[in-house]
Amino acid sequence: MTDSTVPSYVYTCTEYRQEMILLALRRKLLLPDLSEEERRQLAEEITRMERELGM
């Protein structure tokens, strides 16, 4: 018999933190006063984090 109250996946604080960092990077990327170099670096960091998180 399986206990349906126990989630099959545990969402950790570390995963939550990484997702919040990713969200902040995405929001920063929308700022109008960024240089092209800053945009490129942010996009690379976003891509790297998405890969790490399996997105």
N, C-alpha and C positions, 0 to 999 in steps of 0.2 A: 504494500500500500504506500502511495506517495503522499507526502504532506504538501498540499497546494498552497500553503501560506509561506513556504520558503521559496524565495526567488531562485531560478536556475542560474542566474548570473548576479554577481555582487558588484555593484557600482562603487568604486573606491573614491576616496578624497583626491587621490592623485589624478585620476581620470577627470574628475570634475574640474580640478585646477587647470589641467591641460586644455580642456574645452573652453574655459573662461579666458585663458591666454589667447587661444585661437580666435575667439570672438573679438577680443580687444584688437588683435592684429588686423582682422577683417574690417573693423570699424575705422581703424587708423588709416587703412588703405584708401578709404573714401574721402579723406581730408583733401581739400583743394590745393593747399599750399606745399605739397610734397614735391621734392625734386624727382626726376626720372630715376635717379640712382636709388633714392629711398624707396620708391615704388617697386623697383626691381627686387631690392633686398627683402622688402616685406612680402612680396609675392613668393619669393623663394622660401622664406621661412614658413609661410602658410602652407605651401605645398609639402614641405618636409614634415610639418606637424600633422597634416592630414594623412600622410602616409603612415606615420607612427601610430596614429589613432585608428587606422583602418577605415578611413572615410573615402 
